[in-house]
Amino acid sequence: MAEPIYKVRDLKVSVPDMARKPLIGAAPRLEILKGLSFEIARGSVMGIVGGSGSGKSTLGRTLIRLTQPSEGRILFDGTDITDLGENRLRPLRRKFQMIFQDPMSSLNPRRRIGGIIAGPLKLQGYDGIDNRVRESLDLVGLPRAFAGRYPHELSGGQRQRVGIARAIALRPEFILADEIVSGLDVSSQAQVLNLLEELVRELGLTLAFISHDLSVVRRLCGRIIVLRQGEIVENAETGTLFDNPQADYTKELLAAIPLPDPDQVWV
Amino acid sequence: MTKSYLSIRDLNASIHRGPPLLRGVSLDVAQGEVRCLVGESGAGKSMIGKAVLGILPRAVVVTGGEIWLDGENLLAMPPAKRRKTIGAKAAMIPQDPLTALNPSHRVGPQITDRLVDILGWTRADADARAVELLGEVHIPEAERVLKMYPHELSGGMRQRILIASAFAAEPKLIIADEPTTALDVTVQKQILRLIAEMQRRHGTALLFVTHDLGVVSKVGNHLTVLFAGKVVEDASMREFFASPVHPYSRSLLAATPKYTDPTGSLNPVPQAVIDETMAEVAAYDREHGHG
């Protein structure tokens, strides 16, 4: 088996708990992630699932070093990125990109789609930017003419495609997708998930897909990590997790999903 | 026959001098019944609720139709009387409990002020009612919670407060506009059960706006499917889930994810179905002189 793209050991993240800060002296630390260890295999899709406050977004942001871990190690592609400074991270950033939850607030409303997708390309000093922008638009199935439009002219599903186009423009090895379909209608949701599945296959991407909703991750993800209050309660193959969940919390999450079926027992 | 608390007849609304938003919508919600209003974003499902409550955005005008609330046609009333009738007989459970509560006021007065100022209750009666209601929505230590500010409460607790507030004056009709979209699944389940429990206990008519057919199958008796402001299907819940009639509603059901299905069932609504339904809407517009 190939070397995993991510190796995470005893990862902890804590923040100062300002609500309990004494008048004088340092605030006590509040642990968000309490020592997580796992690996993400190259070319796989890893689901990260949990309720609100479980630490799933913090975990995602720490993986791509938007958040500084307080303890533990993160190895990306064999390189220890736990304590790298921003200057040494920048060349690595082209290898890991992120798609955000709310495309309306993560796309600059005053810039055209073409400029938005070109942003990271310019930052990384690429040339032939126009060609790469067109290629990205093709890959996510948006007409090339969209490069001249503004985000508000697009529907929610189209805006999320722009977010994806921006992330894949650099041809990264790893993409973090944080709740990217939770704001979309079921039909656009299905389109975006199908698109991601295609891109993973075509571009050989590794994907971490964060969601609070287990029903959208089944088809896409090979493995799923279930988080609860900063701890991994289950890390299993997708089929195993759905057919034979071990942790009580996983069972609770599954039981809470309303299936479109009036006969489902749901008490 | 049970009494129809809300009856909308041929309701039309449009942007001022612009395109239609609601196209001849008719629906009924009887006493003790839950009707779900389903559709994708932009289909006009929230518009219907806002039209009933008289809180449409300024740019939207009702161009025709009738809205009967507990036997009175709201659109035929002078504005002052309309506001009074709506205030006494209808209430809303909003989508986002954080923005619906005023962050700089304690939650107690946010429940009771409406009862005192608009419905003329005494302060003591209103306070007693608030304590009683918090008990009904399973919030312990009601007196203490009523003195808290919204930021001190979790999302689920805030939504419970708003549910209590909606039922406070025993309205005939409650409009719930995506009340669980901002919550995670385990909390959503608790809140849906609570809304159903309260609705049954009080015999309220409930118009439940949602885009999630999974949620519909848990709370509804009837549902109305909207597309571009036009009703494409009106069915009882059982009928609908057994065999949806309109191709668009069939596709919407097929697009709803089912975690029990290993293939993941990711089926977007086919473009052909959208085109076909758009053609129906265009035909309606031609017939009614909009297009």
Interface residues (C-beta under 8 A of the other chain):
Chain A: G51 S52 G156 D185 V186 S187 S188 Q189 A190 Q191 L193 N194 H212 D213 L214 S215 V216 R218 R219 L220 G239 F242 E252 L253 L254 A256 I257 P258 L259 P260 D261 P262 Q264 W266 V267
Chain B: E40 S41 G155 L183 D184 V185 T186 V187 Q188 K189 L192 R193 H211 D212 L213 G214 V215 V216 S217 K218 M237 R238 F241 S251 L252 L253 A255 T256 P257 K258 Y259 T260 D261 P262 T263 G264 S265 L266 N267 P268 V269
